[in-house]
Amino acid sequence: MGRLDGRVALISGGARGLGLAMVDAFVAEGAQVMIGDVLADEALSVALRLGDKASSVHLDVTDEAEWADAVSATTARFGHLDVLVNNAGTAEGAPLWETSLESYRRVIEVNQVGVFLGMRSVVGAMTEAGRGSIINISSMDGLVGSPRIISYIASKWAVRGMTKAAAMELAPRNIRVNSIHPGNVHTLLASTPGQDRTQVREMMEAATLRHAPMGRVGEASEIAKMAVFLASDDSSYSTGSEFVADGGFTAGYPSPGSPNPF
């Protein structure tokens, strides 16, 4: 018996990377999953691989109408909806003084507005189902600051706050809302537009080795397991909370190996 037997989940950004890992983990635990992504062909390929446990829908998370269509497609295909994973995200890196307003708004639209639209769109279906779990993917950068990604930082801090506000509003409807804050993880989003993927990966691994007590970059499957926990009854008394999986990156200062001045 799987931990998610009887659950129906809508996962945004589910065609690749962290989202794909969550799709696979949810299905393995018994859930039926609607894969929402702008990469419609890739999402369909994943759904076909998983058979009758999954389906796919084109989902631009910045589009209200597409959210409504995704929820309708999910309930039409699987009968109800009781889990949402707001996973779709993007990042654009540049110094503050070189960040254009257009670039800033692009990131906010996907990472912040997309989460708002996703949460708002599922309230009716989850209320009808009698239960719900909304899992918002923030970041360790929703807990601390970091240079060159001010729009990403702003959006991920916003996700953290929106999660708490929504948890307070939706608890009377038996809908829980929590956020996951991954650290550096091997996924495609680790590259920002215009940057070489190998270079970004090397920089990410070097930063993790310097600052994370566990001394390694995380795997998408490790974050997916946390999402399974939050979607399941194992987390039935958890709402409005932050769940951090960053190898200890944000646990404290100084980092391992640094001289202690005291």
C-alpha positions in Angstrom: 0.0 0.0 0.0 1.4 3.4 -1.0 1.5 6.4 1.1 -0.4 8.4 -1.5 -3.0 5.8 -2.4 -6.2 7.6 -3.4 -4.5 11.0 -3.8 -4.7 13.0 -7.0 -2.0 15.6 -7.5 -1.4 18.5 -9.9 2.3 19.2 -10.2 3.4 22.3 -12.2 6.7 22.2 -14.0 6.5 18.4 -13.9 8.2 17.6 -17.2 11.8 18.0 -16.0 14.2 18.2 -13.1 12.7 18.5 -9.6 9.1 18.4 -10.9 9.8 15.2 -12.8 11.3 13.6 -9.7 8.2 14.5 -7.8 5.9 13.1 -10.5 7.8 9.7 -10.4 7.8 9.7 -6.6 4.1 10.4 -6.3 3.1 7.7 -8.8 5.4 5.2 -7.0 3.5 5.9 -3.8 0.1 5.3 -5.4 -1.0 8.8 -6.5 -2.6 9.8 -9.8 -0.8 12.8 -11.2 -1.6 15.6 -13.7 1.6 17.0 -15.1 1.3 20.7 -15.9 4.0 22.3 -17.9 4.7 24.7 -20.8 6.9 21.9 -22.2 3.8 20.1 -23.4 5.5 17.4 -25.5 7.8 16.5 -22.7 5.0 16.4 -20.2 3.0 14.1 -22.5 6.0 11.8 -22.9 6.3 11.4 -19.1 2.5 10.8 -18.8 2.7 8.1 -21.5 5.6 6.4 -19.8 3.6 6.3 -16.5 0.4 4.9 -18.1 -3.0 5.4 -16.5 -1.5 6.8 -13.3 -0.7 10.1 -15.1 -1.9 12.6 -17.6 -0.6 16.0 -18.8 -1.9 19.4 -19.6 -0.3 22.6 -21.0 0.2 24.9 -18.1 1.7 28.4 -18.2 1.6 29.3 -14.5 1.3 33.0 -15.2 -2.0 32.5 -17.1 -5.3 32.4 -15.0 -7.2 30.6 -17.7 -4.6 27.8 -18.0 -4.8 27.2 -14.3 -8.6 26.9 -14.5 -8.2 24.5 -17.4 -5.6 22.4 -15.6 -7.8 22.0 -12.5 -10.8 21.1 -14.7 -8.7 18.6 -16.7 -7.5 17.0 -13.4 -10.9 16.5 -11.9 -12.4 15.4 -15.2 -9.6 12.8 -15.7 -9.2 11.5 -12.1 -12.5 12.6 -10.3 -11.1 14.9 -7.7 -8.0 17.0 -6.7 -6.4 17.0 -3.3 -2.7 17.8 -3.8 -1.1 20.8 -5.6 2.6 21.1 -5.9 3.6 24.6 -7.1 7.0 23.7 -8.5 7.4 25.7 -11.8 10.1 28.3 -11.5 12.7 30.3 -13.2 15.7 32.4 -12.4 17.7 35.2 -14.1 21.0 36.3 -12.7 22.7 39.7 -12.9 24.0 42.3 -10.6 21.3 44.5 -9.0 22.4 47.5 -11.1 22.2 45.6 -14.3 18.9 43.9 -13.6 16.2 45.3 -15.9 12.6 45.8 -14.8 11.5 43.4 -17.5 13.8 40.7 -16.2 12.7 41.3 -12.6 9.0 41.0 -13.6 9.5 37.8 -15.6 10.9 36.0 -12.6 8.2 37.5 -10.2 5.4 36.5 -12.6 6.5 32.8 -12.7 7.8 32.3 -9.2 5.4 34.5 -7.2 2.3 35.2 -9.2 2.3 31.6 -10.5 2.1 30.3 -6.9 -0.7 32.7 -6.0 -2.7 31.7 -9.1 -2.1 28.0 -8.4 -3.2 28.2 -4.8 -6.3 30.2 -5.7 -7.3 27.9 -8.5 -7.4 24.7 -6.4 -9.4 26.0 -3.4 -12.8 25.0 -4.8 -11.8 21.5 -5.9 -10.0 20.8 -2.6 -13.0 22.1 -0.6 -15.2 19.8 -2.6 -12.8 16.9 -2.0 -12.9 17.5 1.7 -9.2 17.7 2.1 -6.1 19.2 0.5 -2.4 19.7 0.7 -0.7 22.5 -1.1 3.1 22.3 -1.4 4.9 25.4 -2.5 8.5 25.0 -3.7 10.5 28.0 -2.4 14.2 27.8 -1.9 16.9 28.2 0.7 17.1 31.6 -0.9 13.7 32.2 0.6 15.4 32.1 4.0 18.6 34.1 3.3 20.0 36.6 0.8 22.3 35.9 -2.1 23.9 38.2 -4.6 23.1 38.6 -8.3 19.6 37.0 -8.1 17.5 39.7 -6.5 14.3 38.8 -8.4 14.7 35.2 -7.4 15.3 36.1 -3.8 12.2 38.4 -3.7 10.0 35.7 -5.3 11.1 32.9 -3.0 10.7 35.0 0.2 7.2 35.9 -1.1 6.4 32.2 -1.5 7.4 31.7 2.1 5.0 34.4 3.3 2.1 33.5 1.0 2.4 29.9 2.3 1.8 31.1 5.9 -1.1 33.4 4.9 -2.8 30.7 2.9 -2.3 28.2 5.6 -4.2 30.4 8.1 -7.0 31.0 5.7 -7.4 27.5 4.4 -7.1 25.4 7.6 -10.9 25.6 8.3 -11.4 23.9 4.9 -9.0 21.1 5.9 -6.4 22.3 3.4 -2.8 22.3 4.6 -0.2 24.6 3.0 3.5 24.2 3.5 6.7 25.3 1.7 9.8 23.3 0.8 13.1 25.1 0.7 15.7 23.1 -1.3 19.3 24.0 -1.3 21.6 23.4 -4.3 20.1 20.4 -6.2 21.1 18.8 -9.5 18.3 20.0 -11.8 18.1 22.0 -15.0 17.1 25.2 -13.1 20.6 25.3 -11.7 21.5 27.2 -14.9 20.3 30.7 -15.4 19.8 32.0 -19.0 23.0 33.0 -20.8 25.2 31.0 -18.5 27.1 27.8 -19.3 25.6 24.8 -17.5 28.9 23.2 -16.7 30.2 26.4 -15.2 27.1 27.0 -13.2 27.2 23.4 -11.9 30.9 23.8 -10.9 30.2 27.0 -9.1 27.2 25.5 -7.3 29.2 22.5 -6.2 32.1 24.6 -5.0 29.7 26.8 -2.9 28.1 23.8 -1.4 31.4 22.2 -0.4 32.4 25.5 1.2 29.2 26.2 3.2 27.0 23.0 3.6 28.0 20.8 6.5 27.0 17.7 4.5 29.4 18.7 1.8 27.5 17.7 -1.3 24.9 18.9 -3.7 21.4 17.4 -3.2 19.5 15.1 -5.5 16.0 15.8 -6.8 14.8 12.5 -5.4 15.6 13.8 -1.9 13.4 16.8 -2.3 10.7 14.6 -3.9 10.6 12.4 -0.8 9.8 15.5 1.4 7.0 16.4 -1.0 5.6 12.9 -0.6 5.6 13.3 3.1 3.8 16.7 2.9 1.2 15.2 0.5 0.5 12.3 2.8 -1.2 11.8 6.1 2.2 11.5 7.7 2.2 15.3 7.9 -1.4 15.7 8.9 -0.6 18.2 11.7 1.8 20.3 9.7 0.7 23.6 8.0 2.2 27.0 7.5 5.6 25.6 8.0 9.0 25.7 6.2 10.7 22.4 5.4 14.3 22.9 4.6 16.5 20.4 2.6 19.8 22.2 2.0 22.5 19.9 3.5 22.8 22.4 6.4 23.7 25.3 4.1 21.6 27.8 6.1 22.1 26.2 9.5 24.6 28.7 10.7 27.8 30.6 10.3 30.8 30.1 10.1 30.8 27.3 7.5 32.7 24.0 8.3 36.4 24.4 8.4 36.3 28.2 9.0 38.3 29.4 12.0 36.1 30.1 15.0 37.0 33.5 16.5 35.7 32.6 20.0 
